[in-house]
Amino acid sequence: MGRAVIYETFGGPEVLELREVPEPHAGPGEVRVRVTAAGLNPMDWSIASRPEAAARFGITMPSGFGSDLAGVIDEVGDGATGFAVGDRVYGGALGRAVADFVVVKPAVDALWHTPEGISDEVASTLPVAGLTAAAALAAIGLRSGDTVLVGGAAGGVGVFAVQLARLAGATVIGTASPGTFEFLRQLGAEPLAYGPGLANRVRALAPGGVTAATDLFGTETAEAALALGVAPERISTVAAGPNPPGGVRPTGAIDAATDVPEQITDAILVGKLTVPIAAAFPVEKIRDAVTLQAGRHVHGKVVVTL
């Protein structure tokens, strides 16, 4: 037997249960990962709490929980290539990542080798957040010399977006709560409070204007950027649904270029990108982990360890 976090009804953290379940095994073309860490994302608790979000991702009840994982391959099925028993890996398993054992099909699912020098805890934060941040910046054609407004800059995706934008040579203004301002300055962003009057605060901070924007939380930043005269094609959103306001560009992790994981891990290994882990919880404390992450005031990523 193994353990997995399961929920049978939609709701808050209280619906999540750690249960003993039969161990899955790798079939043809599959590998089994002994999971050691799972990185949490806003989409995880959104899917667990909102039927419409679950339906969008094809999740039905009962369901497992989580999407990002890291660990070690301990079974390789017939015909599975590119991975061997003992390989450290990280990747995605939508709706089933927080479990002792997860079976994935490398030809279909996202799975990469974890480079030496990167811990499983850090690797488990990369798939959704790293790829989403890269896609959000690629969608607006971010380039050196841009001044980019990043909405939700201190969150799990934001910490990647800020640093990737800085590596691209852009000046970054990041919206966040005042308690995260020093944290954002350390990442290289100029912080600004979100909320009513955002466009006016951006004008005061950047009289030369902003040239691009990405909204990682909802639509407030996108609407402010439109009000500031930023062209819609230079504004992206990741959490506003398929039809965001003003013709701005919706995007997500699925749109990231295939070389993004390697670019991110290379940047981590040479010290150009850091992954702030705000908290790590044992899987027995899954409800506490989700409560913290869903509160939206965490600086960086939340990880569950198994």
N, C-alpha and C positions, 0 to 999 in steps of 0.2 A: 504493500500500500504506500501511497504518497499523500501529500497534502496539497490542497488547492483552495484558493479563495473563490467562493461561489455566492451568487445571489439569485433568488427565485422571484423577487418582486422588485419593482422600481422604488427607489427612495434614496435617502441619505446614507451616511456611513453605517448606520445601524442595520442595514440590510445585508451587509457583507459578513460572511461566515467562513472561518477557516475549517475545512472539513478533511477527513481522510477519504481518499478516493483511490480506485484501482490505478496502478501504475500504467501509463500508456507505453507502448513499445513502437520502435521504428519499423515501418513497413517498407515496401519497395520504393526507392527514390527518396526515402526520408532519413532524418537523423534525430536522435533524442538528445536534448540538452538537459543536463543537471543544473538547474537554475541556482545561482548564488545571489543575484541581485536583480531587482526590478525597479526601473525608474518610473515615477508617476507623472502623469500629464493631465491637464484640465479635461481633455477629451474622455479620460477614463471615468471620472465621476459624473461627467455630463451624460455619458452613455448609460451609466447605472441609475441615473435619477430621472432621465427624460425619455419616454418611449419613442418620441419622434427622432431623437438623436440615435437611439439604438437601431431604429428602422433604417436610418440613413446608412448605417454601417453593416446592416444585415445581421444584427445581433438579436437573438431570441432567447426567451427564458426556458429553463434556467441557464445561467451563463457564468463563465469564468470572468476574471477581472484583470485589467491591465493590458498594456500593449508592448512595452519595452522590457527587454531582459538581457542578461549576460550570464555566462556560466561556462560549463565544460561539456563537450560532447562525450556521451558514454555509450551510445549505440549508433551503429551505422547500418541502414538497411541495404538490401541488394540494389545495385544500380545507382546508389547515391555517390556522387563524385565531388571532389574538391575539399572534402573534410574527412578527418579520421578521429578515432577514439582518442581522447586526451587533448584535442584542440580546444583552446579557449576561444569563445565566440561571443558575439553580441548581435542583437537583431530584434525583429518584431514578430509578435504573435497576438494579433488583435483579439481581445476578449478572453485571453487565457494565459497571460504572461506570469501572473503571480501564482506560481505553483512549483512544487519540487521538481517536476519533470514536464517538459514541453516537447512535443514532437513537431518538427517543421520540415517542409519540403524545400530544400535549397533552390531548386529550379523555379519555384514560385514565390516563396516567402523571402523576406529580407533577412539575410544572414551574412555576417562578415567575420573574418578572423580578428581577434583582439590583439593589437600589437603589444609586444613586451614593453613595459614601462607605463602601461595604462591599466589601472585597477578595474576589477569587475564593476565596482560601484560607479566609477566614472563612465565606463563603457555603457552601462545600462541606462544612462541619461541621454545618450546620443541620438538614437534613431529618430524619434518623432521631433524632438526639440531642435536638434541640429539640422535635420533635413528641412523642417518647416522654415527655420530662419533663413537658410540658404535660398530656398525657393521664393520666400517673400522678397528678398533683395534682388534675386535674378529677375523676378517679374517686373520690377521697376527699372531695370537696366542700371543699377547703381554703379557709379564710376568714381574714380578719383576726382576730388574737387567738389563733389556734391555736398550739400548740407541736408541731411536726412532727419526727418522727425520720426521717432520710433515710439509708438504707443504701447504701454505695458512693458517698458524696457527692463524692469527689475525681475520679471517673471522667468519661468523656465525656458521659454523660447527667446525672450528678450535678451537674456545674458549672452546668448549665442549671436543674435542679430546685431547687438551693439558691437561686439568684438569683431565679427566678420565685416561689418561696415567700416570699422576703423582700419582693419587690415587692407581693405580695398582703397583706403585713402580718403574716406569721407569724414566730414565733421558730423558728429551725432548729437542730437538733442533728444533726450529720452523722457517720456512722461512716466510719473510714478508718484507714490505717496512720499511726503517729506521725510519720513523715517528711513527711506532708502537712498536719499540723495548722496551721502558720502560713499555708499557702496557703488553707486553708478559712476561717480567721479573716478573711483579706483579702476573701473572698467574702461574709462576713457570717454564717457558721455557727459554732456552738460545737462543736469536734471531740471525738470520742470514739473510742477504739480498738475495732475489731471483735474478735470472738472469744468464747470461753467466758466467761460471766459478764456478757454485755452488758446484760441487764435490770437487774442490780444496779448497774452503772455508770450507767445512765440514771437510776435512782432517786436515786443520790447526787448526780448533776449537776442533776436537775430534780425536787426533792422535791414540787413541785406537780403533777407528772405530765405525760405527753404526751397530746395529744388526737387525733393522727393520725400515720400513718406510711406511707412508701413504700419498698419494697425494690427496689433497682435492680441487685442482684447475684444473689441466690438466695432463700433463705428465712429466714436467720438473723435479720434485722431484723424481718420479719413475725412470726416466732415470739416474739421478745422483746416486740414490741408487744402481742401477744395475752396474754403472761404479765403485762404491766403493766396489763391491763384495758381496752385500747383495743378498741372495737367492731370486728368484722370488716369492716363496711361502710366503716370509716374507715381501712382498710389496703389498699394496692395493691401488686402485684408486676408486674414486667415481664420477668423471666427465670426464672420458676418453672414454666412450662408452663401449660396451660389449667385445671388443677385444683390451685391452691396450697392449703396447709394452712389449716384452720380457717375456711374459707368466705370468706377475704379475696378482694379483687377483682383478677383478672388484667386487664392492659390493655397497650396498645402504641401505636406511632405511628399506626396505622390508625384509632384512636379519637379522635385529636385533632380539635378543632373547625376548621372551614375557615379561620377568621380568625387561627389561631395563627401561621403564618409572618409575616404582616404585623405582628402584635403583637410578635414577637421582633425583627424587623428594625427596627421603630420604636424599641424599647427600646435596641437597639445604637446607633442613630444619635444618640440623645439622651444616651448615656453611662450609661444605667441598667443595662445588661447588658453584660458583657465576655465574650469568647470566648477563653479561654486555649488557645493552640496550643502544645502541649508540644514538638513537633518536626515538621519538614517534611523529607521525603525525595524525591529525584528518583525517577521510576518505575523506573529501573534498580536502585534499592535497595529494591524492594518487599519482599523477604524480611526485610531489616533493619527496615523499618517495621512489618511485621506482628509480628515477634518482640518489638519494643518494646511495641506495643499489647497483645499477648496476655499480656505479663508482668504486667499489671494494676497496675503501680506508677507509671504515667505520670500526671502532673498535668494533666488536660485532654485535648485532642484531638490526634490524629496525622493529618497530611495528607500525601498523595502529590502531587507536582507533575509535570505533563506539558508 
